[in-house]
Amino acid sequence: MKNLEVEVSLSEEKPTIGKSSQLQITMRLQEKVWFRYMFFELINERTDKRAPMDRVTSRSRYFYRYNIDKEISQETENKHTFSLRIPIHKEPSRNDKFICIKWQLSAKAIVSKTEEDSNLLSAEATPMELEVM
């Protein structure tokens, strides 16, 4: 959707594995819409630094969905806070000099023109790299 911008920011600097982190979503829009859902995709990617360079050895994807169901307009402050828990998983190679671990977070807002409208529109935030402790 062209008239809707989504921006993600973290309330704390470095999220921690196994703990919840607060994310703030700021939405800028030019018309009134019905905010249906918020989707987050968290990707953990392990890359081997040895030859062939930067070969992805494993990738884990985690999806989060929050139901919102409320009207938002350009007159109101459109900031929403979500709690996102970084899942616990084994990272035995975190200190390995040949392994690089990256986390990336993507966000997508699903809206419609009115509550009754069945046509869903989406707006995506720019994916951000996370430094996870």
Secondary structure, 3 states (H helix, E strand, C coil): CCCEEEEEEECCCCCCCCCEEEEEEEEEECCCEEEEEEEEEEEEEEEECCCCCCEEEEEEEEEEEEEEEEEECCCCCCEEEEEEECCCCCCCCCCCCCEEEEEEEEEEEEEECCCCCCCCEEEECCCEEECCC
